[in-house]
Amino acid sequence: MILVLDSDATEEQIQGVLARVEALGMQAHLSRGTYRTIVGVIGDERKLQETPLEAIPGVARVIAVMDPYKLASREAHPQPSVVNVSGVKIGGGNLGMIAGPCAVESAERMESIAKAVKAAGANILRGGACKPRTSPYAVQGHGEEGLKILRDTGDRHGLPIVTEVMDPRKVELVAEYADMIQIGARNMQNFVLLTEVGRTKKPVLLKRGMSATIKDLLMSAEYILSQGNPDVVLCERGVKGFDSFTRNLYDVAAVPAIKGLSHLPIIVDPSHATGKPDLIGPCALAGVAAGADGVHIEVHDRPDEALSDGEQALLPERYAEVMRQIRRVAEAVGKAMV
């Protein structure tokens, strides 16, 4: 960290800055220039995160040298992390192929969809038992009954399951059933929820918020990691843009950007990013080609009857075709689909 001092800082103020830094257990290196004086701070910058350094008399500006997301950064963990979801690896060249309906509707429907996506090559089953909806009158999910259906279906087909949690009070319940816990876009910065999920030690799928920057996403991951849970998978699912043609703006550049900043795996969700079945396939391919560690796609055998997001779900046969295309791209970029 570098402290840039005021151009008219007095000698007393300069010495006061040095003393304050050393009192915090850090080393201070003074450099006097023609127009500016700076203080280089060496040590664990995490100790300074809650210290208002710019309030110290004589300090004009504080420049962080290290990223604020310490545990999520490449500096902390140079090699790519691999997250194991009950035997399914995500990251390090392994693709997590997540598929299923937006909402768990019935045991019969989940059975039909799970059978189809497993045959197509999916290795993780998804379904919402608790749904965050824009309208309070929309379907909110079946709660624990939905979790039981999802768990039973996953077990029958040998598929780990991922489902969303919205309420810190429900984390323990969801963790009881799920192999992987999803934090949805609307809760990406629900820091109480992130902390509770971090304490479960279950793998976490963290979706990027609609208006979140890449730094925001990594800082949210930091909350989970700081609780001792290293198994976080990031998800690019589109951000708000000015063009209403697609549901969101698919930021595929976020994939290689995050790869350069963080060791955490990142997957893409072209279903929520585009909201258009015709665009899901091409955007899935683009994500894998850009380096994504997996793809999250909504699949429904009767989208016209779906309780939630039927308009953006792929039919099973179309999903199978997309998976065949993804497999070819994955082979070209050195990724493994198990």
Backbone hydrogen bonds, N-H to C=O, Kabsch-Sander energy under -0.5 kcal/mol:
donor,donor_aa,acceptor,acceptor_aa,energy
2,I,63,I,-2.8
3,L,39,V,-2.8
4,V,2,I,-0.6
4,V,61,R,-2.9
5,L,3,L,-0.6
5,L,37,T,-2.6
6,D,58,G,-3.1
9,A,6,D,-1.8
14,I,10,T,-2.4
15,Q,11,E,-2.3
16,G,12,E,-1.7
17,V,13,Q,-2.2
18,L,14,I,-2.2
19,A,15,Q,-2.2
20,R,16,G,-2.1
21,V,17,V,-2.3
22,E,18,L,-2.2
23,A,19,A,-2.0
24,L,20,R,-1.0
24,L,21,V,-0.7
25,G,22,E,-1.6
26,M,21,V,-1.6
27,Q,42,I,-2.6
29,H,40,G,-2.6
30,L,28,A,-0.5
31,S,38,I,-2.6
33,G,31,S,-0.6
33,G,36,R,-2.7
38,I,31,S,-2.7
39,V,3,L,-2.5
40,G,29,H,-3.0
41,V,1,M,-3.4
42,I,27,Q,-2.4
42,I,40,G,-0.5
45,E,43,G,-0.9
47,K,44,D,-1.8
48,L,45,E,-1.8
49,Q,46,R,-0.9
51,T,48,L,-1.7
53,L,51,T,-2.2
55,A,52,P,-1.7
56,I,53,L,-1.7
59,V,56,I,-2.2
60,A,4,V,-2.8
60,A,58,G,-0.5
61,R,4,V,-2.0
63,I,2,I,-3.0
64,A,62,V,-0.5
70,K,68,P,-1.5
73,S,69,Y,-0.8
73,S,70,K,-0.6
74,R,261,L,-1.8
77,H,73,S,-1.2
81,S,263,H,-2.9
83,V,90,I,-2.8
84,N,82,V,-0.5
85,V,83,V,-0.7
85,V,88,V,-3.4
86,S,84,N,-0.9
88,V,85,V,-1.7
89,K,87,G,-0.6
90,I,83,V,-2.3
91,G,94,N,-2.6
94,N,91,G,-1.0
95,L,336,A,-2.5
96,G,293,D,-2.4
97,M,95,L,-0.7
98,I,96,G,-0.9
98,I,295,V,-2.1
99,A,124,I,-2.2
100,G,297,I,-1.1
104,V,128,G,-2.6
105,E,103,A,-0.6
110,M,106,S,-2.4
111,E,107,A,-2.2
112,S,108,E,-2.0
113,I,109,R,-2.4
114,A,110,M,-2.8
115,K,111,E,-2.1
116,A,112,S,-1.6
117,V,113,I,-2.7
118,K,114,A,-2.3
119,A,115,K,-1.7
120,A,116,A,-1.5
121,G,117,V,-0.8
121,G,118,K,-0.8
122,A,117,V,-2.7
123,N,97,M,-1.9
124,I,97,M,-1.7
125,L,160,P,-2.9
126,R,99,A,-2.2
127,G,162,V,-1.2
128,G,102,C,-1.1
129,A,127,G,-0.6
131,K,140,Q,-2.9
133,R,131,K,-0.8
138,A,135,S,-1.2
143,G,129,A,-2.5
145,E,142,H,-1.1
146,G,142,H,-0.6
147,L,143,G,-1.8
148,K,144,E,-2.3
149,I,145,E,-2.0
150,L,146,G,-2.5
151,R,147,L,-2.7
152,D,148,K,-2.7
153,T,149,I,-2.4
154,G,150,L,-2.6
155,D,151,R,-2.4
156,R,152,D,-2.1
157,H,153,T,-1.6
158,G,154,G,-0.6
158,G,155,D,-0.7
159,L,154,G,-2.8
162,V,125,L,-2.3
163,T,180,M,-1.5
165,V,182,Q,-2.1
170,K,167,D,-2.3
171,V,168,P,-0.9
174,V,170,K,-2.5
175,A,171,V,-2.7
176,E,172,E,-1.2
177,Y,173,L,-0.8
177,Y,174,V,-1.0
178,A,174,V,-3.0
179,D,161,I,-1.8
180,M,161,I,-1.6
181,I,203,P,-2.7
182,Q,163,T,-2.9
183,I,205,L,-3.1
184,G,182,Q,-0.6
187,N,184,G,-1.4
188,M,185,A,-1.2
190,N,187,N,-2.2
191,F,189,Q,-1.4
194,L,190,N,-2.4
195,T,191,F,-2.1
196,E,192,V,-2.1
197,V,193,L,-2.5
198,G,194,L,-2.2
199,R,195,T,-1.1
200,T,197,V,-1.3
201,K,197,V,-0.6
201,K,198,G,-0.5
202,K,197,V,-0.5
204,V,231,D,-2.8
205,L,181,I,-2.8
206,L,204,V,-0.7
206,L,233,V,-3.0
207,K,183,I,-2.5
207,K,205,L,-0.7
208,R,235,C,-2.6
212,A,209,G,-1.4
217,L,213,T,-2.1
218,L,214,I,-2.2
219,M,215,K,-2.4
220,S,216,D,-1.9
221,A,217,L,-2.1
222,E,218,L,-1.7
223,Y,219,M,-1.1
224,I,220,S,-1.1
225,L,221,A,-2.7
226,S,222,E,-2.6
227,Q,224,I,-1.2
228,G,225,L,-2.0
229,N,224,I,-1.2
232,V,230,P,-1.4
233,V,204,V,-3.2
234,L,265,P,-2.8
235,C,206,L,-1.8
236,E,267,I,-2.5
237,R,235,C,-0.7
239,V,249,L,-2.3
240,K,210,M,-3.1
244,S,242,F,-0.5
246,T,243,D,-0.5
247,R,274,T,-2.7
248,N,273,A,-1.8
249,L,239,V,-3.8
250,Y,248,N,-0.7
251,D,249,L,-0.8
252,V,250,Y,-1.5
254,A,251,D,-1.7
255,V,252,V,-1.4
257,A,253,A,-1.8
258,I,254,A,-2.7
259,K,255,V,-2.1
260,G,256,P,-1.5
261,L,257,A,-1.1
262,S,258,I,-3.3
263,H,72,A,-1.0
264,L,72,A,-0.5
267,I,234,L,-2.7
268,V,294,G,-1.8
269,D,236,E,-2.5
271,S,296,H,-0.8
273,A,269,D,-1.7
274,T,270,P,-1.8
275,G,270,P,-0.6
275,G,271,S,-2.1
279,L,276,K,-1.7
280,I,276,K,-1.0
280,I,277,P,-0.6
281,G,277,P,-0.7
283,C,279,L,-2.1
284,A,280,I,-2.3
285,L,281,G,-2.3
286,A,282,P,-2.1
287,G,283,C,-2.0
288,V,284,A,-2.1
289,A,285,L,-2.6
290,A,286,A,-1.7
291,G,288,V,-1.2
292,A,287,G,-2.5
293,D,266,I,-3.6
295,V,96,G,-1.4
296,H,268,V,-3.0
297,I,98,I,-2.6
297,I,295,V,-0.6
299,V,100,G,-1.8
300,H,314,L,-2.2
305,E,302,R,-2.4
306,A,303,P,-0.8
312,Q,309,D,-1.3
313,A,310,G,-1.2
314,L,298,E,-2.7
319,Y,315,L,-2.5
320,A,316,P,-2.2
321,E,317,E,-1.5
322,V,318,R,-2.4
323,M,319,Y,-2.5
324,R,320,A,-1.7
325,Q,321,E,-1.9
326,I,322,V,-2.7
327,R,323,M,-2.3
328,R,324,R,-1.4
329,V,325,Q,-2.0
330,A,326,I,-3.2
331,E,327,R,-2.1
332,A,328,R,-1.6
333,V,329,V,-1.7
334,G,331,E,-0.7
335,K,330,A,-3.2
336,A,93,G,-3.5
338,V,336,A,-0.6
